[in-house]
Amino acid sequence: MRMKHVTPEELVKMNAQTERASLELADARPDVVASACLVAIMAQGAGYHCTAEDQMRAALDSEG
């Protein structure tokens, strides 16, 4: 997912790309997908890691 500068606004924009990026990864049929930008997740507040995980899982599940 793209991010040009580490600002609160850019972190929000980056996280907004979770579904799109997950769908693109689904084309490769990976066994594991992980998000490695802890700052972007933490910047969205407590519990956002669950939201991001749910978004990734739903996108990947929709692609089988």
C-alpha positions in Angstrom: 0.0 0.0 0.0 1.3 3.4 -0.9 2.3 6.2 1.6 4.3 9.2 0.6 4.8 10.8 4.1 4.3 9.6 7.6 1.4 11.9 8.7 -1.9 11.0 10.3 -3.7 11.8 7.0 -1.4 9.6 5.0 -1.7 6.7 7.5 -5.5 6.9 7.1 -5.2 6.9 3.3 -2.8 3.9 3.5 -5.2 1.9 5.7 -8.0 2.7 3.3 -6.2 0.6 0.7 -6.4 -2.6 2.7 -9.2 -4.2 0.8 -7.8 -3.3 -2.6 -4.3 -4.6 -1.7 -5.7 -7.8 -0.2 -7.7 -8.5 -3.4 -4.6 -7.9 -5.5 -2.6 -10.3 -3.3 -5.4 -12.9 -3.6 -4.6 -13.3 -7.3 -1.3 -14.9 -6.2 -3.1 -17.4 -4.0 -0.8 -16.9 -1.0 -0.9 -19.2 2.0 -0.2 -16.3 4.4 -0.9 -12.5 4.2 0.4 -10.1 6.9 0.4 -6.4 7.4 3.8 -5.1 8.5 3.1 -1.4 9.1 2.4 -1.4 12.8 2.5 2.5 12.9 -0.4 2.7 10.4 -2.4 0.2 12.4 -1.7 1.8 15.8 -2.4 5.3 14.5 -6.0 4.3 14.0 -6.6 3.6 17.7 -7.1 0.7 20.0 -8.4 -2.4 18.4 -7.9 -1.3 14.8 -5.7 -4.3 14.2 -8.9 -6.4 14.4 -10.6 -4.2 11.8 -7.6 -4.5 9.5 -7.5 -8.2 10.0 -11.2 -8.5 9.3 -10.9 -6.5 6.1 -8.0 -8.6 4.8 -9.8 -11.8 5.7 -13.0 -10.8 4.0 -11.3 -9.7 0.9 -9.3 -12.9 0.6 -12.3 -15.1 1.5 -14.3 -13.4 -1.3 -11.7 -14.5 -3.8 -11.7 -18.1 -2.5 
